Amino acid sequence: MANIKRSGDVSMHCLEFKDFVDDNDRFLVFHIALNDTLMGDIKADPHARLCWTMPKTKEYYKLEGKFYIASSPMQVTRFPPPRIVENGEPAADYWEAKRRDHWKALTDQARAIYTWPSRGEAPKSEKQAFSCQSLAHFDASKPASQLHVVHDIAMDNFCLLLYKINEVEHFDHNAFPPKRSVFTVSPKDNHWSSTELNP
């Protein structure tokens, strides 16, 4: 993923794809911590490009679009989550339900990561900051405990990073000559159109 930082420098990050959004496959879902250094780059410029490489099929996808953040209602971000359903449900409620579903589906080890300090920074203490190695899921009906408090703090740190695709360039070099196409979407009706390009 690449975008422009506030300083004007190019920001580069590797993201692990998690899912598509059921109600709208223009959205890719990634997981991110609220204290992640990537969050600042996205707040500086939510418009970004992604490159998706598929070595087995010899295909490349270059995606152009915009990031949105679905965070805990306890947190305040500059970017409201996108609206994708027309059933009258508030966007914040829709994305909070999705965020909780993703949180519940995480492994205990993956949940523990959201108790850790920001990635990529020099550690300020030895291993104490990474003492939480596993974090079971707690629901609201269970009695409060110290571990439950840690769970809730970690869940508040957990965000969905949503990428809405506006344009896709597809390059297939499995055949010769290779094929290159660009797909663009109309914002009025969500209809995709394609154009063949020189390889």
Secondary structure as UniProt FT lines:
FT   STRAND          2..4
FT   TURN            6..7
FT   STRAND          10..12
FT   STRAND          19..21
FT   TURN            22..23
FT   STRAND          24..33
FT   TURN            34..35
FT   HELIX           37..44
FT   STRAND          47..54
FT   TURN            55..58
FT   STRAND          59..70
FT   TURN            73..74
FT   HELIX           91..105
FT   HELIX           108..112
FT   HELIX           113..115
FT   TURN            119..120
FT   HELIX           128..130
FT   TURN            140..141
FT   HELIX           146..157
FT   STRAND          158..172
FT   STRAND          179..185
FT   TURN            187..189
FT   STRAND          192..197
//
